[in-house]
Amino acid sequence: MYNVAGIQRYLIGAGYFHWDIDPELFSLGPISIRWYGLMFASSFLFGFLLLRRIFRLEGRPVKNLDKLLVYVLIGTILGARLGHCFFYNPSYFLSNPIEILKVWKGGLASHGGGLGALTAIFLYSRNHPRESYLWLLDRIAIIAGLCGFFIRIGNLFNSEIIGTPTTLPWAFIFEKVDNIPRHPVQLYESVTYGLIFVVLLTIYKKQRHKIKQGFLTGLFLFLVFTARFFLEFVKARQASYSSNLPLSVGQLLSIPFLLAGIVLIIYAHSKTTVPDSVTEGRHQNYQNRPDDTGGWKQQRGQDTSIKFEHRQ
């Protein structure tokens, strides 16, 4: 498919970026800290801090965030691991099921992680009905792009998920893999996800009271998996059984997410009700402020079209 010999000849005298970074940041006795682990932890830390600001802004109980973080963390890791095992190398892991548990050997799939996170958030919302499923997804969609940014940087440090051979001047030579200049597709994805994070955060900050439930989630799914679909064309295929398929496994898995995003955007635009973030925010302003008649005291400038009853 690729003229490797020609690329290697072109390499002579070319100023490609040679990537030979040790994936291990440092070690303390038997414990080693890897760049990927640092990036993964950073994604959840900064995501948690941003989500805490969103909860406070909208008057939601911040104390529930710790539990939500545990749900999402477990769901993401389990989903990502199972996705890697059964999306990309099912025959091996079905024959060697004990290998599924060896997460330290590496192998996490973002599509599986997404499914795991969606499931975890659904389970959390069932136990916390005040934070509806779509409301949570819309807020977590904002920080998901930031998480993707960090995790793809972690993949770069691991010299994994490499690109296809290229002669472009910004090509990387991943010396731990081979001596062929390749697309730094990890950087392409990282920058793309970072930009999507900025777009979603900007929309949220400027249009928070107008956005209908499901729109931010739909926009996230559409942008991320559309980008993922096209970036797969410059990414080396990870599943051996897909070498003869017209599309890679990553592209095939991206299509349902992309379509789900379109459906959610259409659904959000078809809604005529006031967004949950607005009604709940007003509810917070009324809480714990009873007037002399036992009703809720009117806040100056508040919309009187939404009323709440207060009974002893």
C-alpha positions as CSV (number, residue, x, y, z in Angstrom):
1,M,0.0,0.0,0.0
2,Y,2.8,2.4,0.9
3,N,6.2,2.8,-0.9
4,V,8.3,2.2,2.3
5,A,11.5,2.0,0.4
6,G,10.8,5.3,-1.3
7,I,10.0,7.0,2.0
8,Q,13.2,5.7,3.6
9,R,15.2,7.1,0.7
10,Y,13.4,10.4,1.1
11,L,14.3,10.3,4.8
12,I,18.0,10.8,4.1
13,G,18.7,14.5,4.9
14,A,15.1,15.2,5.9
15,G,14.5,17.0,9.2
16,Y,11.8,14.8,10.7
17,F,11.0,14.9,14.4
18,H,12.5,11.8,16.0
19,W,10.3,10.7,18.9
20,D,12.1,8.5,21.4
21,I,10.6,9.7,24.8
22,D,10.7,7.2,27.6
23,P,7.0,6.5,28.5
24,E,8.0,6.2,32.2
25,L,8.2,9.6,33.9
26,F,9.9,8.3,37.0
27,S,10.0,5.3,39.4
28,L,10.0,4.9,43.1
29,G,11.2,1.4,43.9
30,P,8.6,-1.0,42.4
31,I,6.2,1.8,41.6
32,S,6.6,3.5,38.2
33,I,4.7,6.6,37.1
34,R,4.1,6.8,33.4
35,W,3.3,9.8,31.2
36,Y,0.1,8.2,30.1
37,G,-1.0,7.7,33.7
38,L,-0.2,11.3,34.4
39,M,-2.2,12.5,31.4
40,F,-5.2,10.2,32.3
41,A,-5.2,11.5,35.9
42,S,-4.9,15.1,34.7
43,S,-7.9,14.7,32.4
44,F,-10.1,13.6,35.4
45,L,-8.6,16.2,37.8
46,F,-9.2,19.2,35.5
47,G,-12.5,17.8,34.3
48,F,-13.6,17.5,38.0
49,L,-12.6,21.0,38.8
50,L,-14.5,22.4,35.8
51,L,-17.6,20.4,36.5
52,R,-17.5,21.6,40.1
53,R,-17.6,25.2,38.8
54,I,-20.6,24.3,36.6
55,F,-22.4,22.6,39.4
56,R,-21.9,25.7,41.7
57,L,-23.0,28.0,38.9
58,E,-26.2,26.2,38.4
59,G,-26.9,25.6,42.1
60,R,-26.4,21.9,42.1
61,P,-25.1,20.0,45.2
62,V,-21.3,19.8,44.8
63,K,-21.1,17.0,47.4
64,N,-22.5,14.5,44.8
65,L,-19.5,15.1,42.4
66,D,-17.2,12.7,44.3
67,K,-19.7,9.9,43.7
68,L,-20.2,10.9,40.1
69,L,-16.5,10.9,39.5
70,V,-16.2,7.4,40.9
71,Y,-19.0,6.2,38.6
72,V,-17.5,7.8,35.5
73,L,-13.9,6.6,36.3
74,I,-14.9,3.0,36.8
75,G,-17.3,3.0,33.8
76,T,-14.7,4.6,31.6
77,I,-11.8,2.2,32.5
78,L,-14.0,-0.9,32.4
79,G,-15.6,0.1,29.1
80,A,-12.2,1.1,27.5
81,R,-10.6,-2.2,28.5
82,L,-13.4,-4.4,27.3
83,G,-13.7,-2.3,24.1
84,H,-10.0,-2.8,23.4
85,C,-10.3,-6.6,24.0
86,F,-13.4,-7.3,22.0
87,F,-13.4,-4.5,19.4
88,Y,-9.8,-4.9,18.3
89,N,-8.6,-8.5,19.1
90,P,-11.6,-10.6,20.1
91,S,-10.2,-14.0,19.1
92,Y,-7.2,-13.6,21.4
93,F,-9.0,-12.4,24.4
94,L,-11.8,-14.9,24.1
95,S,-9.1,-17.6,24.0
96,N,-7.2,-16.0,26.9
97,P,-9.8,-14.4,29.1
98,I,-7.4,-13.9,32.0
99,E,-5.5,-11.4,29.9
100,I,-8.5,-9.1,30.0
101,L,-7.7,-8.4,33.6
102,K,-4.1,-7.4,32.9
103,V,-4.8,-3.7,32.4
104,W,-1.2,-2.8,33.2
105,K,-0.1,-4.3,29.9
106,G,-1.9,-1.5,28.2
107,G,-4.9,-1.5,25.9
108,L,-7.8,0.9,26.2
109,A,-10.3,1.8,23.5
110,S,-11.9,5.2,23.4
111,H,-15.2,3.9,21.9
112,G,-15.5,1.4,24.7
113,G,-14.6,4.1,27.2
114,G,-17.4,6.2,25.8
115,L,-20.0,3.4,26.1
116,G,-18.8,2.7,29.7
117,A,-19.1,6.4,30.7
118,L,-22.6,6.6,29.2
119,T,-23.7,3.6,31.1
120,A,-22.1,4.8,34.4
121,I,-23.7,8.2,34.1
122,F,-27.1,6.6,33.4
123,L,-26.7,4.5,36.6
124,Y,-25.7,7.5,38.6
125,S,-28.7,9.6,37.3
126,R,-31.1,6.8,38.3
127,N,-30.0,7.2,41.9
128,H,-29.9,11.0,41.7
129,P,-33.1,12.0,39.8
130,R,-32.5,15.7,40.4
131,E,-29.6,15.6,37.9
132,S,-31.4,14.2,34.9
133,Y,-29.4,12.0,32.4
134,L,-29.4,14.5,29.6
135,W,-28.5,17.4,31.9
136,L,-25.5,15.4,33.2
137,L,-24.5,14.4,29.7
138,D,-24.6,17.9,28.4
139,R,-22.3,19.1,31.2
140,I,-19.9,16.2,31.0
141,A,-19.8,16.5,27.2
142,I,-18.0,19.9,27.7
143,I,-15.2,18.4,29.7
144,A,-15.0,15.2,27.6
145,G,-13.2,17.1,24.9
146,L,-10.6,18.3,27.4
147,C,-10.1,14.7,28.6
148,G,-9.6,13.5,25.0
149,F,-6.9,16.2,24.6
150,F,-4.9,14.9,27.6
151,I,-5.3,11.2,26.8
152,R,-4.1,11.6,23.2
153,I,-1.0,13.3,24.5
154,G,-0.5,10.3,26.8
155,N,-0.8,8.0,23.7
156,L,2.0,10.1,22.1
157,F,4.3,9.5,25.0
158,N,3.6,5.8,24.7
159,S,4.4,5.9,21.0
160,E,1.0,4.2,20.3
161,I,-1.9,4.8,18.0
162,I,0.6,5.9,15.4
163,G,-0.2,7.3,12.0
164,T,0.4,6.0,8.5
165,P,3.6,6.6,6.6
166,T,4.0,10.1,5.1
167,T,6.6,12.4,3.7
168,L,5.1,15.6,5.1
169,P,7.7,17.8,6.8
170,W,6.1,17.6,10.2
171,A,6.2,13.8,10.3
172,F,7.3,11.9,13.4
173,I,9.6,9.0,13.5
174,F,8.6,6.8,16.4
175,E,11.9,5.2,17.1
176,K,10.4,2.7,19.5
177,V,8.3,1.4,16.6
178,D,10.3,1.7,13.4
179,N,12.3,4.3,11.4
180,I,9.5,5.3,9.1
181,P,8.2,8.9,9.2
182,R,4.5,8.9,10.1
183,H,1.6,11.2,10.7
184,P,1.6,12.3,14.3
185,V,-2.1,11.5,14.5
186,Q,-2.1,11.6,18.3
187,L,-1.4,15.3,18.0
188,Y,-4.0,15.8,15.3
189,E,-6.6,14.2,17.6
190,S,-5.4,16.0,20.7
191,V,-5.6,19.4,19.1
192,T,-9.0,18.6,17.5
193,Y,-10.5,17.5,20.9
194,G,-9.0,20.6,22.5
195,L,-10.7,22.8,20.0
196,I,-14.0,21.0,20.5
197,F,-13.7,21.6,24.2
198,V,-13.2,25.3,23.6
199,V,-16.2,25.4,21.2
200,L,-18.6,23.6,23.7
201,L,-17.4,25.7,26.6
202,T,-17.9,28.9,24.7
203,I,-21.4,27.9,23.7
204,Y,-22.3,27.0,27.2
205,K,-20.9,30.2,28.7
206,K,-22.7,32.4,26.2
207,Q,-26.0,30.5,25.7
208,R,-26.4,28.5,28.9
209,H,-30.0,29.7,29.5
210,K,-31.1,29.1,25.9
211,I,-29.5,25.7,25.2
212,K,-32.0,22.8,25.1
213,Q,-31.3,19.5,26.7
214,G,-29.3,17.1,24.5
215,F,-27.9,19.7,22.2
216,L,-24.4,19.9,23.7
217,T,-24.2,16.1,23.9
218,G,-25.3,15.8,20.3
219,L,-22.9,18.4,19.1
220,F,-20.0,16.7,21.0
221,L,-20.8,13.3,19.5
222,F,-21.2,14.8,16.0
223,L,-17.9,16.8,16.1
224,V,-15.7,14.3,17.8
225,F,-16.7,11.2,15.8
226,T,-16.9,13.1,12.5
227,A,-13.3,14.2,13.2
228,R,-12.4,10.7,14.4
229,F,-13.9,9.1,11.2
230,F,-11.7,11.2,8.9
231,L,-8.5,11.1,11.0
232,E,-8.7,7.3,10.9
233,F,-7.6,7.6,7.2
234,V,-4.2,8.7,8.4
235,K,-4.0,6.2,11.3
236,A,-2.4,2.8,11.2
237,R,-5.0,0.1,11.6
238,Q,-5.0,-1.5,15.0
239,A,-7.2,-4.5,14.4
240,S,-5.6,-7.1,12.2
241,Y,-8.9,-8.5,11.0
242,S,-9.8,-5.1,9.5
243,S,-6.9,-4.9,7.0
244,N,-9.1,-6.0,4.1
245,L,-12.2,-3.9,5.1
246,P,-12.9,-0.7,3.3
247,L,-13.2,1.1,6.7
248,S,-11.2,0.7,9.9
249,V,-12.7,-0.6,13.1
250,G,-12.4,2.9,14.5
251,Q,-14.5,4.3,11.6
252,L,-17.1,1.6,11.8
253,L,-17.5,2.2,15.6
254,S,-17.6,6.0,15.0
255,I,-20.6,5.9,12.7
256,P,-23.3,5.0,15.4
257,F,-21.9,7.7,17.7
258,L,-22.0,10.2,14.9
259,L,-25.6,9.3,14.0
260,A,-26.6,9.5,17.6
261,G,-25.2,13.0,17.7
262,I,-27.3,14.1,14.8
263,V,-30.4,12.5,16.4
264,L,-29.8,14.4,19.6
265,I,-29.3,17.7,17.9
266,I,-32.6,17.3,16.0
267,Y,-34.3,16.2,19.2
268,A,-33.0,19.2,21.1
269,H,-34.2,21.7,18.4
270,S,-37.6,20.0,18.4
271,K,-38.1,20.7,22.1
272,T,-40.1,23.8,23.1
273,T,-39.8,23.5,26.9
274,V,-37.6,25.7,29.1
275,P,-34.1,24.1,29.5
276,D,-33.7,22.2,32.8
277,S,-30.7,24.4,33.8
278,V,-33.0,27.4,33.8
279,T,-35.9,26.0,35.8
280,E,-33.6,24.3,38.3
281,G,-31.5,27.4,38.7
282,R,-34.7,29.4,39.5
283,H,-35.7,26.7,41.9
284,Q,-32.5,27.2,43.8
285,N,-33.1,30.9,44.1
286,Y,-36.5,30.2,45.6
287,Q,-35.3,27.5,48.0
288,N,-35.0,28.3,51.7
289,R,-36.6,31.8,51.3
290,P,-40.2,31.4,52.5
291,D,-42.3,34.6,52.9
292,D,-44.8,35.4,55.6
293,T,-47.6,33.5,53.8
294,G,-45.7,30.3,53.5
295,G,-45.0,30.7,49.8
296,W,-41.7,31.4,48.1
297,K,-40.4,35.0,48.2
298,Q,-40.1,36.6,44.8
299,Q,-36.6,37.5,43.7
300,R,-36.1,40.8,42.0
301,G,-36.0,40.3,38.2
302,Q,-37.1,36.7,38.4
303,D,-39.5,35.3,35.8
304,T,-42.9,34.8,37.4
305,S,-44.1,32.4,34.8
306,I,-42.6,29.4,36.8
307,K,-44.0,29.0,40.3
308,F,-43.2,26.6,43.1
309,E,-45.3,25.6,46.0
310,H,-44.1,25.4,49.6
311,R,-45.9,23.3,52.1
312,Q,-45.0,22.7,55.7
